[in-house]
Amino acid sequence: MSGQFIGAVALLLAVAGCATTSRIQDNDTRMSKLLKPRVLVINFDPIIESEGHRRLNEVCGWNDPRQLTKECIRDIAECSGDYVQYQVVEWKDVDAYPVKNDGFRYTDESYIECFRAWEGWHQPDAIDYQAIIRDFELDKRVDRGEIDEVWLWGFPYSGMWESTMAGEGAYFCNSPPVPDIQCSRIFIIMGFNYERGVGEMLEDFGHRTESIMRRVYGSWEAEETHAWNRFTLYEKLAPGKAACGNVHFAPNSASDYDWGNPTQVWSTCDDWLDYPNLTGKKRLVDCSEWGDGDIRAHHKWWFRHLPKAPGRTDGKLNNWWEYVVDFNSYSESR
């Protein structure tokens, strides 16, 4: 799944980490009362002159990326208890198609032809991330502290990853990292598709979360060896030990994307709302808990259960949102 409130550009804060307020030190454990990651949005949404000078999303009957961005930011704030409040510091509408790794670039005519036939798309599909980073000076802007991450908007077959990481020390973030980017801070480039909805945006964020948390804990397996493993257990994988599952699997899912399963299973999901004070308490749950199959509702349910308490347990932060958003600040997520 390749994915206003936009007014004047917000004041750019030239600091090394995410923009924050009320950041305190608690012994050796840092805790943020508020995270405000600064986002540059690049919207590849060409103007189609032959279609009344309308943008591609309008011509094809797709969604308004500005509205989707606004709603996603609101959902993340809600799910994190208003802890993470993304700030769009700049929005760039680009009247062009991103270049692909082999040098190919759609024109208005060639793309609309593929759209109307829904076939003939260029392969290989992948876009040239190095070209985007170079053309928009993303590495320089991250190094200067102007932005923390980048959100790309595109169209079907634009060739974007759901998320990818760049910079010195970048690692797998639901895709291989962008190579050879000389930036002292790692940064994430999200890839969203305005044919889709907010639920798919949250799925992209969910897979980003899974990749970062695997990095933090060093593994991701169907075992109870550490908190991240335990949090993501589901009934099919670990009978009798279901917790919150993962992005594709709810606690009772029998297969990928099976978020509408009415089967009741015992789950410790409520216990994770009190992490790290886990008691092992369980109750019966089914799909009515997370929206009866609705993608956005499930992902919001899952994110609401992501731990967000102060302090550390077994050397890891109890607030996992710090790792997901402010990963440069901690050696285990860096």
C-alpha positions as a Python dict, from the first residue, in 0.01 Angstrom:
ca = {
    (1, 'M'): (0, 0, 0),
    (2, 'S'): (222, 255, -135),
    (3, 'G'): (50, 550, 238),
    (4, 'Q'): (-561, 2200, 553),
    (5, 'F'): (-469, 2254, 756),
    (6, 'I'): (-150, 2328, 564),
    (7, 'G'): (-91, 2692, 620),
    (8, 'A'): (222, 2897, 663),
    (9, 'V'): (539, 2700, 719),
    (10, 'A'): (589, 2642, 1089),
    (11, 'L'): (895, 2775, 1266),
    (12, 'L'): (1181, 2535, 1196),
    (13, 'L'): (1365, 2422, 1504),
    (14, 'A'): (1730, 2343, 1439),
    (15, 'V'): (1785, 2073, 1698),
    (16, 'A'): (1916, 1721, 1670),
    (17, 'G'): (1605, 1527, 1773),
    (18, 'C'): (1231, 1558, 1729),
    (19, 'A'): (1070, 1884, 1835),
    (20, 'T'): (949, 1832, 2190),
    (21, 'T'): (805, 2015, 2484),
    (22, 'S'): (852, 1946, 2853),
    (23, 'R'): (1132, 1692, 2804),
    (24, 'I'): (1271, 1583, 3137),
    (25, 'Q'): (1539, 1354, 3268),
    (26, 'D'): (1437, 1077, 3509),
    (27, 'N'): (1766, 929, 3627),
    (28, 'D'): (1906, 767, 3311),
    (29, 'T'): (1562, 738, 3152),
    (30, 'R'): (1434, 1013, 2929),
    (31, 'M'): (1064, 1069, 2894),
    (32, 'S'): (886, 1312, 2667),
    (33, 'K'): (554, 1462, 2767),
    (34, 'L'): (498, 1560, 2407),
    (35, 'L'): (659, 1470, 2076),
    (36, 'K'): (609, 1694, 1773),
    (37, 'P'): (790, 1538, 1478),
    (38, 'R'): (838, 1782, 1190),
    (39, 'V'): (721, 1647, 857),
    (40, 'L'): (788, 1756, 503),
    (41, 'V'): (507, 1632, 277),
    (42, 'I'): (586, 1585, -93),
    (43, 'N'): (271, 1526, -294),
    (44, 'F'): (331, 1381, -640),
    (45, 'D'): (-5, 1483, -785),
    (46, 'P'): (43, 1607, -1143),
    (47, 'I'): (-183, 1863, -1307),
    (48, 'I'): (-354, 1707, -1608),
    (49, 'E'): (-399, 1992, -1855),
    (50, 'S'): (-616, 1783, -2090),
    (51, 'E'): (-861, 1721, -1805),
    (52, 'G'): (-940, 2080, -1716),
    (53, 'H'): (-610, 2141, -1539),
    (54, 'R'): (-721, 1920, -1254),
    (55, 'R'): (-481, 1722, -1041),
    (56, 'L'): (-443, 1349, -1094),
    (57, 'N'): (-628, 1253, -776),
    (58, 'E'): (-933, 1447, -894),
    (59, 'V'): (-924, 1317, -1251),
    (60, 'C'): (-911, 956, -1128),
    (61, 'G'): (-1170, 1005, -854),
    (62, 'W'): (-929, 934, -571),
    (63, 'N'): (-892, 1094, -229),
    (64, 'D'): (-765, 1434, -119),
    (65, 'P'): (-418, 1376, 28),
    (66, 'R'): (-451, 1683, 250),
    (67, 'Q'): (-761, 1547, 418),
    (68, 'L'): (-607, 1202, 456),
    (69, 'T'): (-296, 1355, 613),
    (70, 'K'): (-504, 1556, 857),
    (71, 'E'): (-705, 1252, 963),
    (72, 'C'): (-400, 1030, 1003),
    (73, 'I'): (-226, 1287, 1221),
    (74, 'R'): (-539, 1308, 1433),
    (75, 'D'): (-561, 927, 1466),
    (76, 'I'): (-199, 897, 1576),
    (77, 'A'): (-245, 1172, 1832),
    (78, 'E'): (-559, 1002, 1964),
    (79, 'C'): (-402, 655, 1982),
    (80, 'S'): (-92, 784, 2158),
    (81, 'G'): (-295, 974, 2416),
    (82, 'D'): (-200, 1304, 2247),
    (83, 'Y'): (161, 1215, 2308),
    (84, 'V'): (263, 1221, 1939),
    (85, 'Q'): (150, 1529, 1750),
    (86, 'Y'): (289, 1540, 1399),
    (87, 'Q'): (357, 1888, 1261),
    (88, 'V'): (353, 1943, 885),
    (89, 'V'): (613, 2218, 844),
    (90, 'E'): (598, 2225, 464),
    (91, 'W'): (377, 2084, 190),
    (92, 'K'): (506, 2054, -166),
    (93, 'D'): (261, 1982, -449),
    (94, 'V'): (468, 1841, -733),
    (95, 'D'): (343, 1864, -1091),
    (96, 'A'): (549, 1565, -1200),
    (97, 'Y'): (583, 1188, -1179),
    (98, 'P'): (873, 1050, -973),
    (99, 'V'): (1150, 889, -1173),
    (100, 'K'): (1195, 514, -1137),
    (101, 'N'): (1518, 328, -1073),
    (102, 'D'): (1567, 252, -1442),
    (103, 'G'): (1514, 615, -1544),
    (104, 'F'): (1154, 575, -1663),
    (105, 'R'): (906, 851, -1584),
    (106, 'Y'): (535, 855, -1668),
    (107, 'T'): (383, 1139, -1868),
    (108, 'D'): (25, 1254, -1825),
    (109, 'E'): (-69, 1070, -2142),
    (110, 'S'): (104, 742, -2059),
    (111, 'Y'): (-26, 731, -1703),
    (112, 'I'): (-388, 811, -1795),
    (113, 'E'): (-373, 546, -2067),
    (114, 'C'): (-265, 284, -1808),
    (115, 'F'): (-526, 407, -1562),
    (116, 'R'): (-814, 377, -1809),
    (117, 'A'): (-710, 28, -1920),
    (118, 'W'): (-582, -65, -1572),
    (119, 'E'): (-292, -243, -1735),
    (120, 'G'): (36, -169, -1907),
    (121, 'W'): (205, -30, -1596),
    (122, 'H'): (579, 14, -1619),
    (123, 'Q'): (795, -257, -1467),
    (124, 'P'): (1011, -261, -1266),
    (125, 'D'): (795, -34, -1054),
    (126, 'A'): (1035, 95, -788),
    (127, 'I'): (1110, 469, -771),
    (128, 'D'): (1455, 620, -734),
    (129, 'Y'): (1472, 729, -370),
    (130, 'Q'): (1821, 864, -410),
    (131, 'A'): (1694, 1101, -679),
    (132, 'I'): (1412, 1222, -453),
    (133, 'I'): (1653, 1277, -164),
    (134, 'R'): (1890, 1465, -391),
    (135, 'D'): (1625, 1675, -570),
    (136, 'F'): (1458, 1789, -249),
    (137, 'E'): (1779, 1800, -39),
    (138, 'L'): (1616, 1576, 220),
    (139, 'D'): (1943, 1463, 378),
    (140, 'K'): (2061, 1823, 417),
    (141, 'R'): (1732, 1935, 565),
    (142, 'V'): (1733, 1651, 817),
    (143, 'D'): (2094, 1727, 911),
    (144, 'R'): (2008, 2095, 961),
    (145, 'G'): (1725, 1998, 1196),
    (146, 'E'): (1455, 2145, 974),
    (147, 'I'): (1261, 1821, 939),
    (148, 'D'): (1249, 1483, 1112),
    (149, 'E'): (1083, 1273, 844),
    (150, 'V'): (923, 1284, 500),
    (151, 'W'): (580, 1174, 383),
    (152, 'L'): (545, 1105, 12),
    (153, 'W'): (205, 1099, -155),
    (154, 'G'): (162, 919, -483),
    (155, 'F'): (-70, 725, -709),
    (156, 'P'): (-113, 354, -781),
    (157, 'Y'): (202, 211, -937),
    (158, 'S'): (408, 507, -823),
    (159, 'G'): (661, 253, -694),
    (160, 'M'): (692, 373, -334),
    (161, 'W'): (765, 158, -31),
    (162, 'E'): (521, 190, 259),
    (163, 'S'): (820, 312, 458),
    (164, 'T'): (1194, 319, 410),
    (165, 'M'): (1487, 452, 609),
    (166, 'A'): (1787, 657, 500),
    (167, 'G'): (2098, 808, 658),
    (168, 'E'): (2412, 673, 821),
    (169, 'G'): (2322, 355, 1007),
    (170, 'A'): (1980, 318, 843),
    (171, 'Y'): (1828, -30, 874),
    (172, 'F'): (1536, -233, 743),
    (173, 'C'): (1209, -45, 797),
    (174, 'N'): (955, -257, 610),
    (175, 'S'): (1195, -224, 316),
    (176, 'P'): (1572, -221, 264),
    (177, 'P'): (1733, 112, 359),
    (178, 'V'): (1822, 367, 94),
    (179, 'P'): (2197, 317, 35),
    (180, 'D'): (2474, 577, 29),
    (181, 'I'): (2292, 865, 197),
    (182, 'Q'): (2539, 1073, 397),
    (183, 'C'): (2321, 1208, 675),
    (184, 'S'): (2423, 1204, 1042),
    (185, 'R'): (2065, 1129, 1150),
    (186, 'I'): (1860, 843, 1020),
    (187, 'F'): (1519, 941, 887),
    (188, 'I'): (1210, 767, 755),
    (189, 'I'): (1034, 833, 427),
    (190, 'M'): (672, 719, 439),
    (191, 'G'): (498, 631, 111),
    (192, 'F'): (122, 685, 92),
    (193, 'N'): (-126, 625, -189),
    (194, 'Y'): (-418, 867, -227),
    (195, 'E'): (-622, 596, -397),
    (196, 'R'): (-643, 437, -51),
    (197, 'G'): (-755, 562, 290),
    (198, 'V'): (-641, 642, 643),
    (199, 'G'): (-658, 274, 738),
    (200, 'E'): (-383, 197, 489),
    (201, 'M'): (-177, 488, 619),
    (202, 'L'): (-202, 343, 968),
    (203, 'E'): (-103, 3, 831),
    (204, 'D'): (212, 161, 689),
    (205, 'F'): (284, 311, 1031),
    (206, 'G'): (215, -26, 1189),
    (207, 'H'): (473, -205, 976),
    (208, 'R'): (718, 75, 1050),
    (209, 'T'): (652, 13, 1420),
    (210, 'E'): (708, -360, 1383),
    (211, 'S'): (1044, -306, 1211),
    (212, 'I'): (1169, -57, 1470),
    (213, 'M'): (1056, -265, 1766),
    (214, 'R'): (1225, -572, 1622),
    (215, 'R'): (1542, -363, 1606),
    (216, 'V'): (1497, -245, 1965),
    (217, 'Y'): (1444, -592, 2112),
    (218, 'G'): (1678, -775, 1875),
    (219, 'S'): (1423, -1029, 1753),
    (220, 'W'): (1059, -1091, 1675),
    (221, 'E'): (950, -1448, 1733),
    (222, 'A'): (656, -1653, 1860),
    (223, 'E'): (810, -1677, 2206),
    (224, 'E'): (764, -1508, 2541),
    (225, 'T'): (1129, -1410, 2571),
    (226, 'H'): (1071, -1033, 2581),
    (227, 'A'): (792, -776, 2592),
    (228, 'W'): (768, -713, 2217),
    (229, 'N'): (733, -1085, 2146),
    (230, 'R'): (464, -1118, 2413),
    (231, 'F'): (273, -810, 2296),
    (232, 'T'): (238, -943, 1940),
    (233, 'L'): (125, -1298, 2019),
    (234, 'Y'): (-207, -1415, 1875),
    (235, 'E'): (-410, -1732, 1917),
    (236, 'K'): (-317, -1910, 1594),
    (237, 'L'): (53, -1853, 1659),
    (238, 'A'): (49, -1919, 2034),
    (239, 'P'): (-269, -2097, 2153),
    (240, 'G'): (-383, -1973, 2492),
    (241, 'K'): (-128, -1688, 2496),
    (242, 'A'): (-287, -1426, 2270),
    (243, 'A'): (-214, -1064, 2354),
    (244, 'C'): (-259, -780, 2100),
    (245, 'G'): (-140, -950, 1784),
    (246, 'N'): (27, -754, 1508),
    (247, 'V'): (-76, -533, 1218),
    (248, 'H'): (-200, -821, 1001),
    (249, 'F'): (-325, -1052, 1277),
    (250, 'A'): (-574, -955, 1548),
    (251, 'P'): (-570, -1175, 1861),
    (252, 'N'): (-815, -1420, 1699),
    (253, 'S'): (-720, -1393, 1331),
    (254, 'A'): (-692, -1718, 1138),
    (255, 'S'): (-512, -1557, 841),
    (256, 'D'): (-363, -1229, 720),
    (257, 'Y'): (-607, -936, 732),
    (258, 'D'): (-867, -1148, 912),
    (259, 'W'): (-984, -857, 1128),
    (260, 'G'): (-1353, -952, 1108),
    (261, 'N'): (-1330, -1291, 1276),
    (262, 'P'): (-1615, -1338, 1531),
    (263, 'T'): (-1443, -1627, 1711),
    (264, 'Q'): (-1382, -1551, 2077),
    (265, 'V'): (-1037, -1612, 2223),
    (266, 'W'): (-875, -1537, 2556),
    (267, 'S'): (-641, -1238, 2536),
    (268, 'T'): (-423, -1032, 2769),
    (269, 'C'): (-482, -720, 2557),
    (270, 'D'): (-623, -513, 2847),
    (271, 'D'): (-316, -592, 3054),
    (272, 'W'): (-95, -404, 2808),
    (273, 'L'): (-279, -81, 2882),
    (274, 'D'): (-106, -97, 3223),
    (275, 'Y'): (240, -195, 3099),
    (276, 'P'): (485, -262, 3260),
    (277, 'N'): (258, -367, 3547),
    (278, 'L'): (143, -686, 3378),
    (279, 'T'): (-72, -924, 3581),
    (280, 'G'): (-153, -1186, 3318),
    (281, 'K'): (-526, -1107, 3334),
    (282, 'K'): (-726, -1228, 3035),
    (283, 'R'): (-1072, -1191, 2891),
    (284, 'L'): (-1261, -1317, 2590),
    (285, 'V'): (-1237, -1091, 2284),
    (286, 'D'): (-1357, -1098, 1924),
    (287, 'C'): (-1374, -868, 1624),
    (288, 'S'): (-1634, -643, 1789),
    (289, 'E'): (-1341, -503, 1991),
    (290, 'W'): (-1165, -366, 1682),
    (291, 'G'): (-1435, -268, 1436),
    (292, 'D'): (-1571, -594, 1291),
    (293, 'G'): (-1319, -606, 1009),
    (294, 'D'): (-1264, -234, 946),
    (295, 'I'): (-896, -176, 872),
    (296, 'R'): (-876, 169, 1031),
    (297, 'A'): (-1061, 61, 1345),
    (298, 'H'): (-836, -241, 1395),
    (299, 'H'): (-516, -46, 1353),
    (300, 'K'): (-633, 225, 1593),
    (301, 'W'): (-719, -46, 1847),
    (302, 'W'): (-372, -196, 1809),
    (303, 'F'): (-195, 140, 1841),
    (304, 'R'): (-399, 232, 2149),
    (305, 'H'): (-255, -74, 2322),
    (306, 'L'): (105, 19, 2242),
    (307, 'P'): (277, 84, 2577),
    (308, 'K'): (332, 449, 2667),
    (309, 'A'): (442, 457, 3031),
    (310, 'P'): (748, 633, 3177),
    (311, 'G'): (1064, 453, 3281),
    (312, 'R'): (1239, 141, 3157),
    (313, 'T'): (1191, -233, 3198),
    (314, 'D'): (1468, -479, 3120),
    (315, 'G'): (1667, -189, 2976),
    (316, 'K'): (1398, -85, 2726),
    (317, 'L'): (1171, 218, 2736),
    (318, 'N'): (820, 158, 2863),
    (319, 'N'): (699, 417, 2614),
    (320, 'W'): (734, 251, 2275),
    (321, 'W'): (613, 562, 2092),
    (322, 'E'): (954, 714, 2166),
    (323, 'Y'): (1119, 443, 1958),
    (324, 'V'): (864, 467, 1677),
    (325, 'V'): (894, 845, 1639),
    (326, 'D'): (1213, 968, 1812),
    (327, 'F'): (1437, 674, 1718),
    (328, 'N'): (1750, 887, 1678),
    (329, 'S'): (1755, 959, 2050),
    (330, 'Y'): (1811, 601, 2170),
    (331, 'S'): (2097, 365, 2094),
    (332, 'E'): (1867, 63, 2077),
    (333, 'S'): (1654, 220, 1799),
    (334, 'R'): (1942, 401, 1632),
}
